[in-house]
């Protein structure tokens, strides 16, 4: 409770900088601060894009049996595939290699604490049992299984939080979903944008399916996407419904109109830290869903540096994987995530449950995170002269040591000296970790920075 009050006080005291996306108004709301506690402590989650578009890696069979490049999970729109034809993918969608426990173990092994799964993407196909709409994986495929149910159960069993992604303002299977100038609408099956009444789709599909997701699976997060033409009244109605059915369910800001519990960034890390809760989602290669031929993966070092950078700015990192049509997370992705997990096994204390750096500037050698009266210095570029400056730090230091338990010099006290420019720490010649080494500074009292 105390943290909640501090959190709200910090919000109210500081002038919140407008983010690229509309700021949810919920942030000065105690209930939101309480709801978010586990999520902010988690810092790292797995995003999963999996749907009919995964069947042939975002490609689509041509008239001569060749596979046509659909560009991304948007392939139905990119190739203007008629709904009746696109729906036929479901007839062959039979992911016999899918194993929910294996996917959750991969996430857990990577040090991820929650999972967000595409329950319905823009193609409008429900990847869950949806009694209100037969266009769904249980009813419409020879597989007849419910991956949302199985993933929710596997997450509960393995101690991860489970959330669902729902495309709110784009649905290419429904005749009543307009977008601005039709830019992201299904204009090939439903050409007349002026005929489309969002309210009809909202009542017919959105409210019943969100109710099904909440009552059938009790997700910890409802991760909405692309609110597009939803009205303010509809966004409020949706939030009221969720709060009534499941008060502790977190809602992201893409529910629209400044509502939601936290802000969303995409494919980027903001330049400066924010005091309000936020999460950035990014791909591991260049595609959200499995794209045949995309082998341009982020390195473990890039993922770890991004994770540290995001945590140092008080954000969460939702890192995406796109399983194949057979239900397999590509081995290259698994290997990268395993290496990130190895690093978190040693340095997780400096990420989980931390808050943004208190320093006025991000140091040139890396980033800083904070936990109470402890600072964690994440050193990407190890000093050659054995001296590391924490710029602007005026605090007296109780103790300084390396966080690498198996390192010869680990936990041995490091010498520190306060000076005009900050605190200088004397460090060993060699960096304990080639990607990011963590130095722990136990301060005497709260951080005092210039
Ligand atoms: O168009 C989608 C995209 O496929 C993906 O789901 C991302 C994830 O945030 N959201 C939309 C693009 O902003």
Boltz pocket constraint, residues with backbone or C-beta under 6 A from the ligand:
constraints:
  - pocket:
      binder: B
      contacts: [[A, 73], [A, 74], [A, 225], [A, 226], [A, 266], [A, 281], [A, 288]]
      max_distance: 6.0
